[in-house]
Amino acid sequence: MIYLLMLFMLLSGYYTFTFGISQIKGKNRLGGFSTIVIAIFGTIAPMVILYMKSK
């Protein structure tokens, strides 16, 4: 069940990451970079905490 939840979190993080890429392509470099950083930290940190608590 935890791995299914992690997959869902990864998919939502991927959507946010691709939005950041499209912002960079649309000449909004600062907004795109900020969105990518938030997507990475907002996806990886909860997954690590969830995995550590399950063990």
Secondary structure as UniProt FT lines:
FT   HELIX           2..25
FT   TURN            26..27
FT   HELIX           29..54
//
